[in-house]
C-alpha cells in the first residue's frame, strides 16, 4: 500500500478511536493509540502521534490534550 494511503488510513483509525472511546473522563494515551494502530497492521512512532493529533485538529475535530502523567488526548465538543 502506498505511504499516503497508509497515512490516510492511520488518521481515520485514530479519529475513529477518539470519537468512539474518548471524552474528558476517558483519555486515550499515546501507547493505547500505538496499540490500536498495531491491531490494524500499522505502526507509528511517538512523534508521529503528536503530529497526527495536530492534523486531526486542523481537519476540524476538537482534539484536546491532557499533559503529564496519565496524559493523552480526547474529543471535546462533538
Buried (B, 14 or more C-beta within 10 A) or exposed (E): EEEEEEBEBBBEBBBEBBEEBBEEEEBBBBEBBBEBBEEEEBEBEEEBBEEBBEBBBEEEBEBBEBEEEEEBBBBEEE
